[in-house]
């Protein structure tokens, strides 16, 4: 069977991957599939960097353009969205887009989501372990994660901030790992061939970009009001904190656990560490044998896509 083709645009936070992907989608008649573990949640717009305004623009002739996107705003933040949920919906989106003769562009920085989709992870189906659940239920998410990391370091080290703070998901991972000894099995995707483009910046430039972006969101985009609004909608502080980064530290600020200055400093540092962790994931994926074409701009990316689509 001749496989269909899809393009991945990955990079750490604040690297400009969304802007690049939108331009490429316009150039190659494509549509975006988000690979971000938090952008799936409705109402979490500013803190997750959805940048939805970037999907609408005017072309060189002044014509209004809208790039279609998928896996953004698909579930209430009170509900759990797992890796298995993502894989089902992302694969459906791939088929939907390619079935209309459009080019799918998977865009994001959540390494686990990207690798699971491209490498066609097969998630183990394990029955609930009541004994294990009772043992872990009385612990905090932090305590469970420490246990998981001690016993299954390689897997635990790959989890993102949201997953590390999601007690229910950590317990489920523990069940699967205890039952099967591994969480997935890597295979080639049966229906798609992927070109992986990576966008990165020098560390100093990325650090400056992160700080500038954070200031913009706090001072001009009402990010604090977004978090306060989610709390009014019924999300608990615990749930908001579990999303990590912006939602965690702004929640601390709103609860008066941190001053504004402390919140900004700690959040800026945490985002920087997160970007570094994203980069580590991508480099590890390369060491595992995955080819990533690192590009600096649209011209370089377009050149690789044209070769890929021939």
C-alpha positions, 0 to 999 in steps of 0.5 A: 500500500502506498502511504499518504504523507504528512509533515511534522513541525516541532520545536520548544515553546516560543520557537515560532513553530505555529507561525511557521506551520500556518505559513506552510499550511497556506503554501502547501494547501494544508491543515494543522493538527495540534500536538499540544497536551493542553491546547485540547482544553476549551477556554485555556487559550492564552496560557497554552499559546493557542495563538488562534489569531495566527490562523486568520490573515490576509494574503498578498492580494488582500484576500482573507485566509483561514487555516483549518486546525484540529485537536484544539478546543475539543474537551472541557478542562474538567475532564481528563484527556489521555494519550490514547484519546489523542492518538484516536483523534489525531489519526482520525484527523490525519485521515480526514485531512488527507481524504480531502487531498489536503496536507496534514501538518502536525504541530507542537511541542509535546514530545510524547504526543508527537512520537506516539503518533509518528511511531505508532505507539500501541498502548497496552490494555490492562485491567484495573489493579484494585490492590495497586489502586488502594495502595496509591490512592492515599498518596499525592500526585507528587508522591506517586510520580516519585514512586513511578520514577524510581521504578520506571525511570525512563518512562517517567522522565518522558512525562510532561508537567500536566501528566506528572500532576495528574493523579488518576493518569499516574495510577493508570500508568503504574497499572499498565507498567506493572502488568506489561512491563512497558507502556507501548510498542514502537512500529511504523505507522501503517498509513502515513509517512512523515517528514519531521521539521524541527525549529529551534533557536540559540538558547539566549534568543529562546530565553529572551523570547520566552520572557518577552512572550510571558510579559506580553501575555500577562500585561496585554493579553489578560492571562491572569483573568483567563485563569481566574475565569476558569476558577469561576467556571468551577475548576478547582485550584488543584485542577488548575495547578495540575496543568502546570506552568502558567496555570500553576503559578498564576493560581498561586498568585491568585491564592496570594501564595506568591507576589506578582514579582515572585510569580513572574520570576518562578514562571519564567524560570519554569518555562525556560526549563520546560523548553530545555526539556522539550529540546532534550526529548527531540534530541533523544528521539533523534538518537533513537533513529528518527530523522529531524530536518532542522530549519531556520525559516519558511524557505528552508522548510518549504524546500524539504517539503517539496522534496518530500512530496515528489 
